[in-house]
Amino acid sequence: VQSGKLIRVLTHSSDVRSVTFNSDVIITGDDYPDLFVWDTQKCLDPDVEDGASDLLLRTFTGHNGMVHSMQCTPTSVLTSDVTGLIIERDFWCSLEEGPSLRIRRCSEGVNCMKVDDTSIACGLLNKCVHVYDRKTLKLNLELYGHTDHIWCIDMNSKYICTGSWDASVIVWSRKKKKKV
């Protein structure tokens, strides 16, 4: 960051659609359903050659389409795809074994997703926001107001903010369950 020098290029065979990282791994997704898990420390090490086989730790499978959104939390990796599938994997086990902890099917494809300790908020292809309880995966909230696909989402404990191809940003109250 200090020098602005390029450290590493991780190459895909098609357009990269999603990325998340932490100090342990970089996870990337492209036009295909598989996700690639890279070793962050080796990717940052200038002595490791580009294309070295030990940069890639493993591949995650299980999605039905392109993964548009993913997020690492301290305990899990959550990924969502254009068919509406959300997969939550135990972070530490998934690096070696790959078991999926939980799977949720949304009514529409997921364009974007944000996760906190209590909720999973998804911007869907049907112009709606779905908010699921993080523990039970029960649908708690549906928010309507955009007239085109929702492409970005963020939230805090009080608000959800969404951006859409309809050229609008909407701020929603989580408590009142409506636009602010």
N, C-alpha and C positions, 0 to 999 in steps of 0.2 A: 504494500500500500504506500509506503514512504517513497519508493523510487518510481512506481508506476510501471515497473518492468513485468513483462509477460513471463509467467513461471511455467505454465503447462497448458497444452491444448488436448482435450479429451475428444477424440473424433468419433462421430456416429456415421452411419450409412444413410441417414435421412434427417429431416428437420428435428431439432431438439425442442420438445414441447414443455418440459418441466425439469426443475432441478431443486434440490435442497441439500444442505450439508451441515455438518457439525465438526468437531475436532477429530472425530473418528472416521466418518465416511462422507463421500459425496455420492448422491443418488441422482441418476439422470434417466429421463424417459424421452423417447422419440416418437415417430409415427407408428410404431409397432407396440404391442401390449407389454413387452418385456421391459424391465427396469434394470439398470446397471449400477452396481454398488462398487465404488472405487475407494481405495485407501487414501484418506486425506493426507496423512503424513508423507506417504511415498509420492503423492502428486505434488506436494510442496517441496520435495527434496530435489534440488537441481542436479544431483549426482545420479538420480534414477533416470534412465533413458526413456525418451518418448516411445510409446508402444510396448514398454516392458510388460510382460504377462502378469507380473505380480502387482501391477497397479489396480487391476480389476479383481475384486475379492469374490464376487458372485453375481448371479443374475436372479432377479425376482420374477416369478411367473404368476399367473392367476387372473390377470385382467383380461377383459374381452375386447378392449379397444384402446386407443391412445389415452395415456395418462396425462391429464391436463394440470393436475394439482397434487402436490404432496407436501408433507410436513413432518419433520422430526421433532419429537418431544423428548424429554429426558428418559422416558420409558418405552416409547413405541415409535413406529413409523406408520403414518396414515397416508394412503394413496387413493385417488379417485379417478375414474375414467369417463369417457364420453358415452358409455352405455348406462351409467348410473351406479356402477359398482364402487363401493368404498371398502377397502381392506385395511384393517389395523393389525400390524405385526408387532410382537414383542421385539423391542429393538435389539437387545443383546442376543437372544436366541436366534433371531433371523439372520444375524451375521454368519452363523455357522449352520444351523439346521433348516431355517426357513419356514417354521410353522406359522400359519395365520392364526391370529387370536380370534378375530371376529370379522364377519362380513355383513354388510348392509346393502340392500338394493334400493336405490332411489327410483322414483316414478319416471324420471327423465335423466338424460345425460348430465354429468357434472362438469361444468367449465372451471369452477374455482372452489376452493375450500379453505376454511380457517378453523383451527382447533384451539380450544383452551381447556382448562381443567374440568369444566362442566358440560361443554357443548361442542358439537361439530356443526358448523354453518356452511351450507353449500349454495352456490349460485348455479341454477339449473338452466338447461337449454330451453325450457318452457317459460322463461322470463320470471321465474318464481325463486324465492329463497326458502330453503328448508333448514330448520334448526333441529338437530337431534340431541337427545340427552346422551352424554358421553358414556355413562355407565350402562344404561339399558338399551341404547340405540333406538328408543322410542321417538317418533316424530312429535316434537313439542310445539312447533311454530311454523306456519306458512305465511310468507309475506309476499303480497302482490302489489305491483306499482310500475314496474318497468314494461316497456313496449317492445323490447328486443332482448337478445341474449345478455345475460349477466356475465361479465368477463373478469371482474375482480371483486374481492370481498375482504374486509377486515373487521375486527370487532374488539371491544373491550368489555368490561363487566356491565356497562350501561347501554352501549350502542352497537349497532351493526351498520357498516357503511358499505354500499355496493355501487359499482360502476358498470355501465351497460353500453352496448352498441347504439342505444337510442340517444346517446350524447348527454346522458344525465348521471348524476351521482345522487343517491338517496341515503339519508341517514335515518335509521329506524331505532325506536326505543325498544329495548328488549323487555322492559317491564310492561309498557303499555301496548306492546305488540302492534305498533303502527308507525307511520312516517312521523318524523319530528317536525 
